[in-house]
Amino acid sequence: MSKTINIDVMFDTVTIEQRYGGGGSADKPIGIKHEDVWMVAQKVVVESGQATADLTVKVLVNDTIRWRSESLSGNTDQAAIIYKIAQFSGDTVTSDPEMRVSYPPTPIPDPKNPTNYTSVTTQADVFLSCEVLKMGTEGYKVYFYIVNKDEYTGELKTFGYYYWDPTIKVIG
């Protein structure tokens, strides 16, 4: 039976902006060090690298992998958006990741009684998704951009485009 592996990617956007500056473009992003990003997944599927930039997951052929991105501000003041994942070395382990947007029921706690909640379906769940095609090790690049919110107007503006190059190991 196939399963879905959710990988949450956390970006230190403040450090990335200070260390690398803005700029780049979607076609020519700025490369960043592995220490500025972390990936986490459910413990049962992690072989090694939990909360690092290189995560080894235990998945099987026909499993689905989903990558979600978030900044340390929870994507409120600054957002980190993964827009592409592409292979650059090793085996072709997965299909090409594609952007997906869904609107699952999301519990929003009542501030006056936080153990009660309302279910809303207007909050988007955005992720890149692919299927595992075979066993092996694939080097890939994760392309993302940072969007800042102006503290006075609330206007959103793209600050810069970046990438880093983790590996994924598919092991049974």
Salt bridges, closest charged atoms under 4 A:
GLU35 OE2 - ARG19 NH1 2.76
ASP36 OD1 - ARG19 NH1 2.81
ASP54 OD2 - HIS34 ND1 3.04
ASP63 OD2 - LYS3 NZ 2.71
ASP77 OD1 - LYS149 NZ 3.99
GLU98 OE1 - ARG100 NH1 3.24
ASP125 OD1 - ARG68 NE 2.75
ASP165 OD1 - HIS34 NE2 2.88
